């Protein structure tokens, strides 16, 4: 999870920020971080609470470090690429939405399979 996941998150944040309507980078970063945080908390609840029935394993300091990472990542990318975001505004197309959705669904399916069948690497 920590080998490929952060690169996928960074790529996803970049794709969201570069296509944000308007040129307010701070607003785009805040919305992106909020969405990441809500999705991460919901997925943790589903996977730890409902699938694994292990809520006591969920809220440790490492979980909050991961949540902080999901807030800092969009802010860092927004700072690093702020001039590129202001120059380059790409419209969101249906193809973009389908591509990202398909990638998310495949990742979700793989994660569910790994958890359900207790696959260890």
C-alpha positions in Angstrom: 0.0 0.0 0.0 2.8 2.4 0.8 4.8 1.6 -2.3 2.3 2.4 -5.0 -0.4 4.2 -3.1 1.3 7.6 -2.6 2.3 7.8 -6.2 -1.3 7.2 -7.3 -2.5 9.8 -4.7 0.0 12.3 -6.0 -1.0 11.7 -9.6 -4.7 11.9 -8.7 -4.1 15.2 -6.8 -2.2 16.7 -9.7 -5.0 15.7 -12.2 -7.6 17.2 -9.9 -5.7 20.5 -9.4 -4.7 21.0 -13.0 -8.4 20.6 -14.1 -9.9 22.7 -11.3 -12.2 25.4 -12.8 -10.9 28.9 -12.2 -7.4 29.7 -11.0 -7.8 29.7 -7.2 -5.1 27.2 -6.2 -5.8 27.5 -2.5 -9.5 26.7 -3.0 -8.7 23.7 -5.2 -6.2 22.4 -2.6 -8.7 22.8 0.3 -11.5 21.0 -1.6 -9.1 18.2 -2.7 -7.8 17.7 0.8 -11.3 17.7 2.2 -12.5 15.1 -0.3 -9.4 12.9 0.4 -10.0 13.1 4.1 -13.7 12.2 3.9 -13.0 9.3 1.5 -10.2 8.0 3.6 -12.3 8.1 6.8 -15.2 6.4 5.1 -13.0 3.7 3.6 -11.3 3.1 6.9 -14.7 2.7 8.6 -15.9 0.3 5.9 -12.8 -1.9 5.8 -11.9 -1.9 9.5 -15.4 -1.7 10.9 -17.5 -3.7 8.5 -15.3 -6.0 6.6 -12.6 -6.9 9.2 -14.6 -6.1 12.3 -11.5 -4.6 13.9 -12.4 -1.0 14.9 -9.9 -1.2 17.8 -7.0 -1.4 15.3 -8.2 1.7 13.4 -7.6 4.8 15.5 -3.9 4.7 16.3 -1.5 7.6 15.8 -0.4 6.1 12.5 -4.0 6.5 11.2 -3.9 10.2 12.0 -0.5 10.5 10.4 -2.0 9.1 7.2 -4.9 11.5 7.4 -2.4 14.4 7.9 -0.5 13.1 4.8 -3.7 13.3 2.8 -4.1 16.9 3.8 -0.4 17.9 3.3 -0.1 16.2 -0.1 -2.5 18.5 -2.0 -1.0 21.5 -0.2 2.5 20.5 -1.2 1.5 19.9 -4.8 -0.4 23.1 -4.9 2.7 25.0 -3.7 5.1 23.2 -6.0 3.1 23.5 -9.1 1.2 26.7 -8.4 2.5 28.5 -11.5 1.7 25.6 -13.7 -1.9 25.5 -12.4 -2.4 29.2 -13.0 -1.1 29.0 -16.6 -2.6 25.7 -17.6 -6.3 25.1 -17.3 -7.6 21.9 -18.8 -11.3 21.3 -19.0 -12.7 18.2 -17.5 -13.9 15.7 -20.1 -16.0 12.6 -19.7 -13.0 10.5 -20.7 -11.1 11.9 -17.7 -13.9 11.0 -15.3 -14.2 7.5 -16.7 -10.5 6.9 -16.6 -10.1 8.0 -13.0 -13.3 6.1 -12.0 -12.1 2.9 -13.6 -8.7 3.2 -11.9 -10.5 3.8 -8.5 -12.8 0.8 -9.0 -10.0 -1.5 -9.9 -8.0 -0.4 -6.9 -11.0 -0.8 -4.6 -11.7 -4.3 -6.0 -8.1 -5.3 -5.4 -8.1 -4.0 -1.9 -11.4 -5.9 -1.1 -9.9 -9.1 -2.5 -6.7 -8.7 -0.5 -8.7 -8.1 2.7 -11.3 -10.8 2.2 -8.8 -13.5 1.3 -6.2 -12.3 3.8 -3.5 -12.2 1.2 -0.1 -11.2 2.5 2.9 -10.2 0.5 
